[in-house]
Amino acid sequence: MNRFGTVTIKLDYLLTQRNLSKNKLIQRAELQRSQLNHYCCNQVGRIDLDVLARICTVLECRIEDILEFIPPQK
């Protein structure tokens, strides 16, 4: 964790919670497999807002359900 905190992506957890496979999300949100895997593994350097919009639309969720800010520890 750095001195400014971090943003984590909770997509893998959300997919499990919604009982939706990665394959279904890839098809419905028109994503590439590698793209989704990076989001699920929290390995995204730059977040694509269009991708987030598609994911939120398919999962019928809000961005806050996918992204979480973890403040720095003092």
C-alpha positions, 0 to 999 in steps of 0.5 A, a space after each residue: 500500500 502506498 502513502 495515498 492509498 489504493 483502489 481495488 477492483 472487486 469484480 471477481 467477488 461480484 461475479 461470484 456473488 451474482 453467480 455469473 461466469 466470466 464467459 457470460 460477462 465477456 459475451 454480454 459486455 462485449 469484452 476481451 478475455 484478457 481484459 476481463 481477467 486483468 480486472 478480475 485479478 486487480 491488475 489494471 494500470 488504467 481503468 477504461 470508463 467504457 469498460 466499467 460502464 458496460 460491466 455496470 450495465 450487464 451486472 446492473 450495479 454501480 461503480 461503487 460495487 466494483 471499485 473500492 478506495 482503501 485509504 493509506 494506513 497512518 
